[in-house]
Amino acid sequence: VGRVGYWEYDPARRAMTLPDASVDLLASIAGAAPGAHRTLLDALGETERKRFAQALEQAASMTQSLKLQLKLASVNGRHAHVVVRGAPVELSQGDNILAGTFEDITQDKHRDV
């Protein structure tokens, strides 16, 4: 079973949230201290952060789903990889968020190398 976490993104506030279990999982995947990354954006290097932020904004503005592979910033000299999936969720008329998962695919990526 893969290591899968959950996230939400509110485009109106431009804010991402992760439940505590997902925060801990993200730190474990990245090889960081527990709680080191409060959001997926915190765990990314600058280039990957920009890619993900653009994908979030595009998916939110077009109310479409997203799927993106990202490389987490290296903590221990070895990069970790996640695949991020998300889709729009309508909370109330005209009020949408994006909600989705991230899954650790590091072993698959390193096996492919």
Summary of the structure (lengths in Angstrom):
residues: 113
radius of gyration: 13.8
end to end distance: 21.8
largest distance: 46.4
contacts: 320
relative contact order: 0.21
helix: 33%
strand: 35%
